[in-house]
Amino acid sequence: MKLLVGRRALVTGGSRGLGRAIVLALARHGARVAFTYARNEEAAERTRQDATALGVEVLCYRADAADSPATEAVVRSLESAWDGLDVLVNNAAITQNLPLALLEEEDFDRVMRVNVKGPFLTSRAVLRTMIRRKSGVIINIGSLAGARMIEAPIHYTTSKAALIGMTEAMAKEVARHGIRVVCLAPGLLEDGLGRNLPEHRLTDYLKHNALGRVGTFEEVAEVCALLASSRSSYVSGETLVMDGGV
């Protein structure tokens, strides 16, 4: 069944990896989807074409999620094109696999800027339209690293833990406007941080994983679509850890 027919969604960082999978899942479920990307125009165009082939309208924008004027411009454009948004997925994020002793101040600031300031700015811009309509769903893509005590880069872990706090505070504040806010926190996936881990750390993770494997982008994207739909209408302020049982 298509869960999102008639919905209008924005996904930040939607050209590659998990973001791309989320764009395609929302499109498969019938939503009109817009997504942002930072640099890779070729990847963005492939994602746009693949999502459009699923029979929905797809828009893409080159915009830094942590750039307030650029983010505001994207939301204004979508207001004009679609008369608003029903779903926001704050997915754009970066990381570095560096130990604390080697982290520079600039490294920390850059990760926090994209992973925390970005969701704040995008949520603020989108909420103005959602509040007027008294409905909407915001999904923050967190991480197992922000929800459990595991070995992971300090600045990345800090940023993803901050998203949990942001989710809870925002959900409490905007509930009276009919808006839900949730955090979806995957464990290691088929690419990204999981691919860059040293072999011994990946082996240790899999040893403690009930399913004995990493997750796929598509598995997480389908749960994201479910959380965005009316099937999850009583879910807000929660962090769903999706890690295969660690």
Biotite code that builds the C-alpha atoms (Angstrom):
import biotite.structure as struc

atoms = struc.array([
    struc.Atom([0.000, 0.000, 0.000], chain_id="A", res_id=1, res_name="MET", atom_name="CA", element="C"),
    struc.Atom([1.107, 3.562, -0.695], chain_id="A", res_id=2, res_name="LYS", atom_name="CA", element="C"),
    struc.Atom([1.272, 5.399, 2.617], chain_id="A", res_id=3, res_name="LEU", atom_name="CA", element="C"),
    struc.Atom([1.949, 8.968, 1.492], chain_id="A", res_id=4, res_name="LEU", atom_name="CA", element="C"),
    struc.Atom([-0.294, 9.753, -1.456], chain_id="A", res_id=5, res_name="VAL", atom_name="CA", element="C"),
    struc.Atom([-0.929, 13.489, -1.609], chain_id="A", res_id=6, res_name="GLY", atom_name="CA", element="C"),
    struc.Atom([1.863, 14.354, 0.854], chain_id="A", res_id=7, res_name="ARG", atom_name="CA", element="C"),
    struc.Atom([4.608, 16.886, 0.099], chain_id="A", res_id=8, res_name="ARG", atom_name="CA", element="C"),
    struc.Atom([8.043, 16.070, 1.510], chain_id="A", res_id=9, res_name="ALA", atom_name="CA", element="C"),
    struc.Atom([11.487, 17.661, 1.756], chain_id="A", res_id=10, res_name="LEU", atom_name="CA", element="C"),
    struc.Atom([14.618, 15.566, 2.389], chain_id="A", res_id=11, res_name="VAL", atom_name="CA", element="C"),
    struc.Atom([17.928, 17.279, 3.127], chain_id="A", res_id=12, res_name="THR", atom_name="CA", element="C"),
    struc.Atom([21.029, 15.581, 1.762], chain_id="A", res_id=13, res_name="GLY", atom_name="CA", element="C"),
    struc.Atom([18.957, 13.445, -0.574], chain_id="A", res_id=14, res_name="GLY", atom_name="CA", element="C"),
    struc.Atom([21.237, 12.770, -3.529], chain_id="A", res_id=15, res_name="SER", atom_name="CA", element="C"),
    struc.Atom([23.233, 9.791, -2.235], chain_id="A", res_id=16, res_name="ARG", atom_name="CA", element="C"),
    struc.Atom([23.287, 7.006, 0.341], chain_id="A", res_id=17, res_name="GLY", atom_name="CA", element="C"),
    struc.Atom([20.540, 6.909, 2.926], chain_id="A", res_id=18, res_name="LEU", atom_name="CA", element="C"),
    struc.Atom([19.134, 10.235, 1.737], chain_id="A", res_id=19, res_name="GLY", atom_name="CA", element="C"),
    struc.Atom([18.655, 8.887, -1.763], chain_id="A", res_id=20, res_name="ARG", atom_name="CA", element="C"),
    struc.Atom([16.958, 5.763, -0.389], chain_id="A", res_id=21, res_name="ALA", atom_name="CA", element="C"),
    struc.Atom([14.577, 7.943, 1.642], chain_id="A", res_id=22, res_name="ILE", atom_name="CA", element="C"),
    struc.Atom([13.724, 10.072, -1.389], chain_id="A", res_id=23, res_name="VAL", atom_name="CA", element="C"),
    struc.Atom([12.917, 6.937, -3.393], chain_id="A", res_id=24, res_name="LEU", atom_name="CA", element="C"),
    struc.Atom([10.892, 5.360, -0.568], chain_id="A", res_id=25, res_name="ALA", atom_name="CA", element="C"),
    struc.Atom([8.764, 8.471, -0.105], chain_id="A", res_id=26, res_name="LEU", atom_name="CA", element="C"),
    struc.Atom([8.218, 8.621, -3.863], chain_id="A", res_id=27, res_name="ALA", atom_name="CA", element="C"),
    struc.Atom([7.264, 4.922, -3.991], chain_id="A", res_id=28, res_name="ARG", atom_name="CA", element="C"),
    struc.Atom([4.650, 5.648, -1.345], chain_id="A", res_id=29, res_name="HIS", atom_name="CA", element="C"),
    struc.Atom([3.127, 8.402, -3.451], chain_id="A", res_id=30, res_name="GLY", atom_name="CA", element="C"),
    struc.Atom([4.586, 11.609, -2.000], chain_id="A", res_id=31, res_name="ALA", atom_name="CA", element="C"),
    struc.Atom([5.795, 14.543, -4.024], chain_id="A", res_id=32, res_name="ARG", atom_name="CA", element="C"),
    struc.Atom([9.422, 14.851, -2.971], chain_id="A", res_id=33, res_name="VAL", atom_name="CA", element="C"),
    struc.Atom([11.939, 17.677, -2.938], chain_id="A", res_id=34, res_name="ALA", atom_name="CA", element="C"),
    struc.Atom([15.508, 17.145, -1.826], chain_id="A", res_id=35, res_name="PHE", atom_name="CA", element="C"),
    struc.Atom([18.660, 19.167, -1.322], chain_id="A", res_id=36, res_name="THR", atom_name="CA", element="C"),
    struc.Atom([22.234, 18.287, -2.123], chain_id="A", res_id=37, res_name="TYR", atom_name="CA", element="C"),
    struc.Atom([25.581, 19.942, -1.399], chain_id="A", res_id=38, res_name="ALA", atom_name="CA", element="C"),
    struc.Atom([27.879, 19.371, -4.372], chain_id="A", res_id=39, res_name="ARG", atom_name="CA", element="C"),
    struc.Atom([27.360, 16.295, -6.545], chain_id="A", res_id=40, res_name="ASN", atom_name="CA", element="C"),
    struc.Atom([25.070, 17.421, -9.359], chain_id="A", res_id=41, res_name="GLU", atom_name="CA", element="C"),
    struc.Atom([25.418, 14.137, -11.240], chain_id="A", res_id=42, res_name="GLU", atom_name="CA", element="C"),
    struc.Atom([24.238, 12.083, -8.257], chain_id="A", res_id=43, res_name="ALA", atom_name="CA", element="C"),
    struc.Atom([21.410, 14.540, -7.630], chain_id="A", res_id=44, res_name="ALA", atom_name="CA", element="C"),
    struc.Atom([20.199, 14.272, -11.212], chain_id="A", res_id=45, res_name="GLU", atom_name="CA", element="C"),
    struc.Atom([20.262, 10.454, -11.069], chain_id="A", res_id=46, res_name="ARG", atom_name="CA", element="C"),
    struc.Atom([18.188, 10.517, -7.903], chain_id="A", res_id=47, res_name="THR", atom_name="CA", element="C"),
    struc.Atom([15.752, 13.019, -9.406], chain_id="A", res_id=48, res_name="ARG", atom_name="CA", element="C"),
    struc.Atom([15.278, 10.885, -12.517], chain_id="A", res_id=49, res_name="GLN", atom_name="CA", element="C"),
    struc.Atom([14.876, 7.637, -10.564], chain_id="A", res_id=50, res_name="ASP", atom_name="CA", element="C"),
    struc.Atom([12.320, 9.176, -8.211], chain_id="A", res_id=51, res_name="ALA", atom_name="CA", element="C"),
    struc.Atom([10.420, 10.821, -11.069], chain_id="A", res_id=52, res_name="THR", atom_name="CA", element="C"),
    struc.Atom([10.201, 7.430, -12.784], chain_id="A", res_id=53, res_name="ALA", atom_name="CA", element="C"),
    struc.Atom([8.074, 6.299, -9.836], chain_id="A", res_id=54, res_name="LEU", atom_name="CA", element="C"),
    struc.Atom([5.310, 8.591, -11.044], chain_id="A", res_id=55, res_name="GLY", atom_name="CA", element="C"),
    struc.Atom([5.552, 11.589, -8.717], chain_id="A", res_id=56, res_name="VAL", atom_name="CA", element="C"),
    struc.Atom([6.774, 15.161, -9.029], chain_id="A", res_id=57, res_name="GLU", atom_name="CA", element="C"),
    struc.Atom([10.343, 15.600, -7.808], chain_id="A", res_id=58, res_name="VAL", atom_name="CA", element="C"),
    struc.Atom([12.265, 18.830, -7.234], chain_id="A", res_id=59, res_name="LEU", atom_name="CA", element="C"),
    struc.Atom([15.923, 19.195, -6.279], chain_id="A", res_id=60, res_name="CYS", atom_name="CA", element="C"),
    struc.Atom([17.889, 22.145, -4.943], chain_id="A", res_id=61, res_name="TYR", atom_name="CA", element="C"),
    struc.Atom([21.574, 22.732, -4.407], chain_id="A", res_id=62, res_name="ARG", atom_name="CA", element="C"),
    struc.Atom([21.663, 24.141, -0.878], chain_id="A", res_id=63, res_name="ALA", atom_name="CA", element="C"),
    struc.Atom([23.723, 23.859, 2.297], chain_id="A", res_id=64, res_name="ASP", atom_name="CA", element="C"),
    struc.Atom([21.327, 22.859, 5.087], chain_id="A", res_id=65, res_name="ALA", atom_name="CA", element="C"),
    struc.Atom([23.305, 24.995, 7.537], chain_id="A", res_id=66, res_name="ALA", atom_name="CA", element="C"),
    struc.Atom([23.054, 28.105, 5.325], chain_id="A", res_id=67, res_name="ASP", atom_name="CA", element="C"),
    struc.Atom([20.032, 30.019, 6.613], chain_id="A", res_id=68, res_name="SER", atom_name="CA", element="C"),
    struc.Atom([19.351, 32.165, 3.501], chain_id="A", res_id=69, res_name="PRO", atom_name="CA", element="C"),
    struc.Atom([19.678, 29.128, 1.209], chain_id="A", res_id=70, res_name="ALA", atom_name="CA", element="C"),
    struc.Atom([17.373, 27.053, 3.394], chain_id="A", res_id=71, res_name="THR", atom_name="CA", element="C"),
    struc.Atom([14.784, 29.809, 3.592], chain_id="A", res_id=72, res_name="GLU", atom_name="CA", element="C"),
    struc.Atom([14.923, 30.149, -0.205], chain_id="A", res_id=73, res_name="ALA", atom_name="CA", element="C"),
    struc.Atom([14.259, 26.433, -0.695], chain_id="A", res_id=74, res_name="VAL", atom_name="CA", element="C"),
    struc.Atom([11.232, 26.538, 1.608], chain_id="A", res_id=75, res_name="VAL", atom_name="CA", element="C"),
    struc.Atom([9.864, 29.667, -0.096], chain_id="A", res_id=76, res_name="ARG", atom_name="CA", element="C"),
    struc.Atom([10.225, 27.959, -3.457], chain_id="A", res_id=77, res_name="SER", atom_name="CA", element="C"),
    struc.Atom([8.313, 24.911, -2.219], chain_id="A", res_id=78, res_name="LEU", atom_name="CA", element="C"),
    struc.Atom([5.633, 27.132, -0.730], chain_id="A", res_id=79, res_name="GLU", atom_name="CA", element="C"),
    struc.Atom([5.185, 28.670, -4.157], chain_id="A", res_id=80, res_name="SER", atom_name="CA", element="C"),
    struc.Atom([5.313, 25.364, -6.050], chain_id="A", res_id=81, res_name="ALA", atom_name="CA", element="C"),
    struc.Atom([3.314, 23.132, -3.690], chain_id="A", res_id=82, res_name="TRP", atom_name="CA", element="C"),
    struc.Atom([1.596, 25.511, -1.294], chain_id="A", res_id=83, res_name="ASP", atom_name="CA", element="C"),
    struc.Atom([3.428, 24.016, 1.674], chain_id="A", res_id=84, res_name="GLY", atom_name="CA", element="C"),
    struc.Atom([5.052, 20.883, 3.076], chain_id="A", res_id=85, res_name="LEU", atom_name="CA", element="C"),
    struc.Atom([3.708, 17.956, 5.067], chain_id="A", res_id=86, res_name="ASP", atom_name="CA", element="C"),
    struc.Atom([6.944, 16.086, 5.827], chain_id="A", res_id=87, res_name="VAL", atom_name="CA", element="C"),
    struc.Atom([10.520, 17.156, 6.546], chain_id="A", res_id=88, res_name="LEU", atom_name="CA", element="C"),
    struc.Atom([13.349, 14.632, 6.835], chain_id="A", res_id=89, res_name="VAL", atom_name="CA", element="C"),
    struc.Atom([16.516, 16.151, 8.309], chain_id="A", res_id=90, res_name="ASN", atom_name="CA", element="C"),
    struc.Atom([19.025, 13.725, 6.846], chain_id="A", res_id=91, res_name="ASN", atom_name="CA", element="C"),
    struc.Atom([22.031, 15.824, 5.766], chain_id="A", res_id=92, res_name="ALA", atom_name="CA", element="C"),
    struc.Atom([25.053, 14.951, 7.915], chain_id="A", res_id=93, res_name="ALA", atom_name="CA", element="C"),
    struc.Atom([28.806, 14.503, 7.806], chain_id="A", res_id=94, res_name="ILE", atom_name="CA", element="C"),
    struc.Atom([31.403, 12.682, 9.902], chain_id="A", res_id=95, res_name="THR", atom_name="CA", element="C"),
    struc.Atom([35.118, 11.955, 10.172], chain_id="A", res_id=96, res_name="GLN", atom_name="CA", element="C"),
    struc.Atom([36.627, 8.794, 11.605], chain_id="A", res_id=97, res_name="ASN", atom_name="CA", element="C"),
    struc.Atom([39.159, 10.557, 13.851], chain_id="A", res_id=98, res_name="LEU", atom_name="CA", element="C"),
    struc.Atom([40.138, 9.984, 17.509], chain_id="A", res_id=99, res_name="PRO", atom_name="CA", element="C"),
    struc.Atom([39.598, 12.812, 19.985], chain_id="A", res_id=100, res_name="LEU", atom_name="CA", element="C"),
    struc.Atom([43.324, 13.585, 20.281], chain_id="A", res_id=101, res_name="ALA", atom_name="CA", element="C"),
    struc.Atom([43.536, 14.325, 16.554], chain_id="A", res_id=102, res_name="LEU", atom_name="CA", element="C"),
    struc.Atom([40.360, 16.408, 16.282], chain_id="A", res_id=103, res_name="LEU", atom_name="CA", element="C"),
    struc.Atom([40.888, 20.048, 15.460], chain_id="A", res_id=104, res_name="GLU", atom_name="CA", element="C"),
    struc.Atom([38.473, 22.696, 16.657], chain_id="A", res_id=105, res_name="GLU", atom_name="CA", element="C"),
    struc.Atom([37.494, 23.311, 13.041], chain_id="A", res_id=106, res_name="GLU", atom_name="CA", element="C"),
    struc.Atom([36.581, 19.621, 12.632], chain_id="A", res_id=107, res_name="ASP", atom_name="CA", element="C"),
    struc.Atom([34.257, 19.760, 15.628], chain_id="A", res_id=108, res_name="PHE", atom_name="CA", element="C"),
    struc.Atom([32.638, 23.009, 14.494], chain_id="A", res_id=109, res_name="ASP", atom_name="CA", element="C"),
    struc.Atom([32.061, 21.730, 10.955], chain_id="A", res_id=110, res_name="ARG", atom_name="CA", element="C"),
    struc.Atom([30.291, 18.544, 12.074], chain_id="A", res_id=111, res_name="VAL", atom_name="CA", element="C"),
    struc.Atom([28.128, 20.420, 14.580], chain_id="A", res_id=112, res_name="MET", atom_name="CA", element="C"),
    struc.Atom([27.278, 23.039, 11.962], chain_id="A", res_id=113, res_name="ARG", atom_name="CA", element="C"),
    struc.Atom([25.955, 20.510, 9.466], chain_id="A", res_id=114, res_name="VAL", atom_name="CA", element="C"),
    struc.Atom([24.534, 17.881, 11.827], chain_id="A", res_id=115, res_name="ASN", atom_name="CA", element="C"),
    struc.Atom([22.885, 20.142, 14.432], chain_id="A", res_id=116, res_name="VAL", atom_name="CA", element="C"),
    struc.Atom([22.590, 23.683, 13.096], chain_id="A", res_id=117, res_name="LYS", atom_name="CA", element="C"),
    struc.Atom([21.343, 22.338, 9.747], chain_id="A", res_id=118, res_name="GLY", atom_name="CA", element="C"),
    struc.Atom([18.321, 20.500, 11.220], chain_id="A", res_id=119, res_name="PRO", atom_name="CA", element="C"),
    struc.Atom([17.562, 23.510, 13.442], chain_id="A", res_id=120, res_name="PHE", atom_name="CA", element="C"),
    struc.Atom([17.537, 25.970, 10.533], chain_id="A", res_id=121, res_name="LEU", atom_name="CA", element="C"),
    struc.Atom([15.566, 23.705, 8.201], chain_id="A", res_id=122, res_name="THR", atom_name="CA", element="C"),
    struc.Atom([13.041, 22.773, 10.883], chain_id="A", res_id=123, res_name="SER", atom_name="CA", element="C"),
    struc.Atom([12.540, 26.416, 11.805], chain_id="A", res_id=124, res_name="ARG", atom_name="CA", element="C"),
    struc.Atom([11.884, 27.375, 8.194], chain_id="A", res_id=125, res_name="ALA", atom_name="CA", element="C"),
    struc.Atom([9.486, 24.492, 7.546], chain_id="A", res_id=126, res_name="VAL", atom_name="CA", element="C"),
    struc.Atom([7.652, 24.786, 10.862], chain_id="A", res_id=127, res_name="LEU", atom_name="CA", element="C"),
    struc.Atom([6.424, 28.242, 9.968], chain_id="A", res_id=128, res_name="ARG", atom_name="CA", element="C"),
    struc.Atom([4.405, 26.700, 7.141], chain_id="A", res_id=129, res_name="THR", atom_name="CA", element="C"),
    struc.Atom([3.343, 23.625, 9.139], chain_id="A", res_id=130, res_name="MET", atom_name="CA", element="C"),
    struc.Atom([2.109, 25.698, 12.078], chain_id="A", res_id=131, res_name="ILE", atom_name="CA", element="C"),
    struc.Atom([-0.139, 27.745, 9.809], chain_id="A", res_id=132, res_name="ARG", atom_name="CA", element="C"),
    struc.Atom([-1.706, 24.527, 8.534], chain_id="A", res_id=133, res_name="ARG", atom_name="CA", element="C"),
    struc.Atom([-1.827, 22.830, 11.946], chain_id="A", res_id=134, res_name="LYS", atom_name="CA", element="C"),
    struc.Atom([-0.228, 19.621, 10.667], chain_id="A", res_id=135, res_name="SER", atom_name="CA", element="C"),
    struc.Atom([3.099, 18.102, 9.700], chain_id="A", res_id=136, res_name="GLY", atom_name="CA", element="C"),
    struc.Atom([5.796, 15.558, 10.518], chain_id="A", res_id=137, res_name="VAL", atom_name="CA", element="C"),
    struc.Atom([9.503, 16.172, 11.096], chain_id="A", res_id=138, res_name="ILE", atom_name="CA", element="C"),
    struc.Atom([11.857, 13.195, 11.111], chain_id="A", res_id=139, res_name="ILE", atom_name="CA", element="C"),
    struc.Atom([15.413, 13.725, 12.345], chain_id="A", res_id=140, res_name="ASN", atom_name="CA", element="C"),
    struc.Atom([17.864, 11.081, 11.166], chain_id="A", res_id=141, res_name="ILE", atom_name="CA", element="C"),
    struc.Atom([19.988, 10.308, 14.186], chain_id="A", res_id=142, res_name="GLY", atom_name="CA", element="C"),
    struc.Atom([22.356, 7.425, 14.862], chain_id="A", res_id=143, res_name="SER", atom_name="CA", element="C"),
    struc.Atom([22.921, 4.536, 17.228], chain_id="A", res_id=144, res_name="LEU", atom_name="CA", element="C"),
    struc.Atom([26.098, 6.418, 18.173], chain_id="A", res_id=145, res_name="ALA", atom_name="CA", element="C"),
    struc.Atom([24.009, 9.208, 19.678], chain_id="A", res_id=146, res_name="GLY", atom_name="CA", element="C"),
    struc.Atom([21.720, 6.868, 21.612], chain_id="A", res_id=147, res_name="ALA", atom_name="CA", element="C"),
    struc.Atom([24.061, 4.173, 22.982], chain_id="A", res_id=148, res_name="ARG", atom_name="CA", element="C"),
    struc.Atom([27.548, 4.078, 24.492], chain_id="A", res_id=149, res_name="MET", atom_name="CA", element="C"),
    struc.Atom([29.519, 2.726, 21.551], chain_id="A", res_id=150, res_name="ILE", atom_name="CA", element="C"),
    struc.Atom([32.917, 3.553, 20.086], chain_id="A", res_id=151, res_name="GLU", atom_name="CA", element="C"),
    struc.Atom([32.394, 6.308, 17.511], chain_id="A", res_id=152, res_name="ALA", atom_name="CA", element="C"),
    struc.Atom([33.883, 9.704, 16.585], chain_id="A", res_id=153, res_name="PRO", atom_name="CA", element="C"),
    struc.Atom([33.302, 12.158, 19.447], chain_id="A", res_id=154, res_name="ILE", atom_name="CA", element="C"),
    struc.Atom([32.037, 15.077, 17.369], chain_id="A", res_id=155, res_name="HIS", atom_name="CA", element="C"),
    struc.Atom([29.684, 12.856, 15.348], chain_id="A", res_id=156, res_name="TYR", atom_name="CA", element="C"),
    struc.Atom([28.328, 11.183, 18.497], chain_id="A", res_id=157, res_name="THR", atom_name="CA", element="C"),
    struc.Atom([27.818, 14.557, 20.162], chain_id="A", res_id=158, res_name="THR", atom_name="CA", element="C"),
    struc.Atom([25.925, 15.913, 17.174], chain_id="A", res_id=159, res_name="SER", atom_name="CA", element="C"),
    struc.Atom([23.606, 12.913, 16.976], chain_id="A", res_id=160, res_name="LYS", atom_name="CA", element="C"),
    struc.Atom([22.933, 12.978, 20.721], chain_id="A", res_id=161, res_name="ALA", atom_name="CA", element="C"),
    struc.Atom([21.999, 16.645, 20.326], chain_id="A", res_id=162, res_name="ALA", atom_name="CA", element="C"),
    struc.Atom([19.413, 15.635, 17.719], chain_id="A", res_id=163, res_name="LEU", atom_name="CA", element="C"),
    struc.Atom([17.652, 13.470, 20.295], chain_id="A", res_id=164, res_name="ILE", atom_name="CA", element="C"),
    struc.Atom([17.337, 16.438, 22.643], chain_id="A", res_id=165, res_name="GLY", atom_name="CA", element="C"),
    struc.Atom([16.188, 18.646, 19.776], chain_id="A", res_id=166, res_name="MET", atom_name="CA", element="C"),
    struc.Atom([13.569, 16.058, 18.808], chain_id="A", res_id=167, res_name="THR", atom_name="CA", element="C"),
    struc.Atom([12.135, 15.838, 22.325], chain_id="A", res_id=168, res_name="GLU", atom_name="CA", element="C"),
    struc.Atom([12.030, 19.606, 22.912], chain_id="A", res_id=169, res_name="ALA", atom_name="CA", element="C"),
    struc.Atom([10.589, 20.352, 19.492], chain_id="A", res_id=170, res_name="MET", atom_name="CA", element="C"),
    struc.Atom([7.958, 17.613, 19.771], chain_id="A", res_id=171, res_name="ALA", atom_name="CA", element="C"),
    struc.Atom([6.754, 19.054, 23.072], chain_id="A", res_id=172, res_name="LYS", atom_name="CA", element="C"),
    struc.Atom([6.614, 22.604, 21.741], chain_id="A", res_id=173, res_name="GLU", atom_name="CA", element="C"),
    struc.Atom([4.808, 21.992, 18.441], chain_id="A", res_id=174, res_name="VAL", atom_name="CA", element="C"),
    struc.Atom([2.395, 19.238, 19.481], chain_id="A", res_id=175, res_name="ALA", atom_name="CA", element="C"),
    struc.Atom([-0.327, 21.812, 20.107], chain_id="A", res_id=176, res_name="ARG", atom_name="CA", element="C"),
    struc.Atom([-0.138, 22.691, 16.417], chain_id="A", res_id=177, res_name="HIS", atom_name="CA", element="C"),
    struc.Atom([-0.818, 19.111, 15.320], chain_id="A", res_id=178, res_name="GLY", atom_name="CA", element="C"),
    struc.Atom([2.821, 18.467, 14.379], chain_id="A", res_id=179, res_name="ILE", atom_name="CA", element="C"),
    struc.Atom([4.791, 15.323, 15.215], chain_id="A", res_id=180, res_name="ARG", atom_name="CA", element="C"),
    struc.Atom([8.588, 15.153, 15.594], chain_id="A", res_id=181, res_name="VAL", atom_name="CA", element="C"),
    struc.Atom([10.504, 11.871, 15.773], chain_id="A", res_id=182, res_name="VAL", atom_name="CA", element="C"),
    struc.Atom([14.109, 10.707, 15.577], chain_id="A", res_id=183, res_name="CYS", atom_name="CA", element="C"),
    struc.Atom([15.089, 7.626, 13.572], chain_id="A", res_id=184, res_name="LEU", atom_name="CA", element="C"),
    struc.Atom([18.491, 6.341, 14.724], chain_id="A", res_id=185, res_name="ALA", atom_name="CA", element="C"),
    struc.Atom([20.027, 3.602, 12.540], chain_id="A", res_id=186, res_name="PRO", atom_name="CA", element="C"),
    struc.Atom([22.935, 1.425, 13.526], chain_id="A", res_id=187, res_name="GLY", atom_name="CA", element="C"),
    struc.Atom([25.711, 0.570, 11.096], chain_id="A", res_id=188, res_name="LEU", atom_name="CA", element="C"),
    struc.Atom([24.515, 0.478, 7.505], chain_id="A", res_id=189, res_name="LEU", atom_name="CA", element="C"),
    struc.Atom([25.898, -0.868, 4.255], chain_id="A", res_id=190, res_name="GLU", atom_name="CA", element="C"),
    struc.Atom([27.834, 2.316, 3.497], chain_id="A", res_id=191, res_name="ASP", atom_name="CA", element="C"),
    struc.Atom([29.000, 5.463, 5.249], chain_id="A", res_id=192, res_name="GLY", atom_name="CA", element="C"),
    struc.Atom([30.514, 5.097, 8.718], chain_id="A", res_id=193, res_name="LEU", atom_name="CA", element="C"),
    struc.Atom([30.101, 1.313, 8.612], chain_id="A", res_id=194, res_name="GLY", atom_name="CA", element="C"),
    struc.Atom([32.258, 0.980, 5.519], chain_id="A", res_id=195, res_name="ARG", atom_name="CA", element="C"),
    struc.Atom([35.021, 3.146, 6.999], chain_id="A", res_id=196, res_name="ASN", atom_name="CA", element="C"),
    struc.Atom([35.345, 1.262, 10.284], chain_id="A", res_id=197, res_name="LEU", atom_name="CA", element="C"),
    struc.Atom([38.478, -0.790, 10.938], chain_id="A", res_id=198, res_name="PRO", atom_name="CA", element="C"),
    struc.Atom([37.822, -4.491, 10.392], chain_id="A", res_id=199, res_name="GLU", atom_name="CA", element="C"),
    struc.Atom([38.182, -5.401, 14.074], chain_id="A", res_id=200, res_name="HIS", atom_name="CA", element="C"),
    struc.Atom([35.551, -2.847, 15.103], chain_id="A", res_id=201, res_name="ARG", atom_name="CA", element="C"),
    struc.Atom([33.093, -4.038, 12.469], chain_id="A", res_id=202, res_name="LEU", atom_name="CA", element="C"),
    struc.Atom([33.655, -7.641, 13.582], chain_id="A", res_id=203, res_name="THR", atom_name="CA", element="C"),
    struc.Atom([32.990, -6.686, 17.202], chain_id="A", res_id=204, res_name="ASP", atom_name="CA", element="C"),
    struc.Atom([29.798, -4.836, 16.207], chain_id="A", res_id=205, res_name="TYR", atom_name="CA", element="C"),
    struc.Atom([28.475, -7.821, 14.291], chain_id="A", res_id=206, res_name="LEU", atom_name="CA", element="C"),
    struc.Atom([29.319, -10.158, 17.179], chain_id="A", res_id=207, res_name="LYS", atom_name="CA", element="C"),
    struc.Atom([26.973, -8.161, 19.433], chain_id="A", res_id=208, res_name="HIS", atom_name="CA", element="C"),
    struc.Atom([24.291, -7.713, 16.792], chain_id="A", res_id=209, res_name="ASN", atom_name="CA", element="C"),
    struc.Atom([21.319, -10.064, 17.183], chain_id="A", res_id=210, res_name="ALA", atom_name="CA", element="C"),
    struc.Atom([20.759, -10.247, 13.418], chain_id="A", res_id=211, res_name="LEU", atom_name="CA", element="C"),
    struc.Atom([24.469, -10.593, 12.726], chain_id="A", res_id=212, res_name="GLY", atom_name="CA", element="C"),
    struc.Atom([24.626, -8.034, 9.920], chain_id="A", res_id=213, res_name="ARG", atom_name="CA", element="C"),
    struc.Atom([24.585, -4.353, 9.081], chain_id="A", res_id=214, res_name="VAL", atom_name="CA", element="C"),
    struc.Atom([21.382, -2.739, 7.855], chain_id="A", res_id=215, res_name="GLY", atom_name="CA", element="C"),
    struc.Atom([20.481, -1.559, 4.384], chain_id="A", res_id=216, res_name="THR", atom_name="CA", element="C"),
    struc.Atom([19.490, 1.909, 3.282], chain_id="A", res_id=217, res_name="PHE", atom_name="CA", element="C"),
    struc.Atom([16.175, 0.583, 1.979], chain_id="A", res_id=218, res_name="GLU", atom_name="CA", element="C"),
    struc.Atom([15.247, -0.941, 5.348], chain_id="A", res_id=219, res_name="GLU", atom_name="CA", element="C"),
    struc.Atom([15.735, 2.371, 7.116], chain_id="A", res_id=220, res_name="VAL", atom_name="CA", element="C"),
    struc.Atom([14.013, 4.327, 4.344], chain_id="A", res_id=221, res_name="ALA", atom_name="CA", element="C"),
    struc.Atom([10.866, 2.179, 4.553], chain_id="A", res_id=222, res_name="GLU", atom_name="CA", element="C"),
    struc.Atom([10.616, 2.805, 8.308], chain_id="A", res_id=223, res_name="VAL", atom_name="CA", element="C"),
    struc.Atom([11.103, 6.511, 7.634], chain_id="A", res_id=224, res_name="CYS", atom_name="CA", element="C"),
    struc.Atom([8.143, 6.426, 5.226], chain_id="A", res_id=225, res_name="ALA", atom_name="CA", element="C"),
    struc.Atom([6.039, 4.640, 7.854], chain_id="A", res_id=226, res_name="LEU", atom_name="CA", element="C"),
    struc.Atom([6.909, 7.247, 10.502], chain_id="A", res_id=227, res_name="LEU", atom_name="CA", element="C"),
    struc.Atom([5.949, 10.012, 8.063], chain_id="A", res_id=228, res_name="ALA", atom_name="CA", element="C"),
    struc.Atom([2.545, 8.467, 7.421], chain_id="A", res_id=229, res_name="SER", atom_name="CA", element="C"),
    struc.Atom([-0.747, 8.564, 9.308], chain_id="A", res_id=230, res_name="SER", atom_name="CA", element="C"),
    struc.Atom([-0.056, 4.960, 10.375], chain_id="A", res_id=231, res_name="ARG", atom_name="CA", element="C"),
    struc.Atom([2.302, 6.487, 12.969], chain_id="A", res_id=232, res_name="SER", atom_name="CA", element="C"),
    struc.Atom([-0.080, 9.232, 14.100], chain_id="A", res_id=233, res_name="SER", atom_name="CA", element="C"),
    struc.Atom([0.490, 8.509, 17.818], chain_id="A", res_id=234, res_name="TYR", atom_name="CA", element="C"),
    struc.Atom([4.305, 8.504, 17.615], chain_id="A", res_id=235, res_name="VAL", atom_name="CA", element="C"),
    struc.Atom([6.034, 11.748, 18.619], chain_id="A", res_id=236, res_name="SER", atom_name="CA", element="C"),
    struc.Atom([8.994, 12.817, 20.719], chain_id="A", res_id=237, res_name="GLY", atom_name="CA", element="C"),
    struc.Atom([10.529, 9.351, 20.484], chain_id="A", res_id=238, res_name="GLU", atom_name="CA", element="C"),
    struc.Atom([13.839, 8.029, 19.171], chain_id="A", res_id=239, res_name="THR", atom_name="CA", element="C"),
    struc.Atom([13.493, 4.762, 17.287], chain_id="A", res_id=240, res_name="LEU", atom_name="CA", element="C"),
    struc.Atom([16.804, 2.899, 17.359], chain_id="A", res_id=241, res_name="VAL", atom_name="CA", element="C"),
    struc.Atom([17.012, 0.633, 14.320], chain_id="A", res_id=242, res_name="MET", atom_name="CA", element="C"),
    struc.Atom([20.170, -1.429, 14.769], chain_id="A", res_id=243, res_name="ASP", atom_name="CA", element="C"),
    struc.Atom([19.307, -5.104, 14.312], chain_id="A", res_id=244, res_name="GLY", atom_name="CA", element="C"),
    struc.Atom([19.459, -5.698, 18.074], chain_id="A", res_id=245, res_name="GLY", atom_name="CA", element="C"),
    struc.Atom([22.737, -4.467, 19.541], chain_id="A", res_id=246, res_name="VAL", atom_name="CA", element="C"),
])
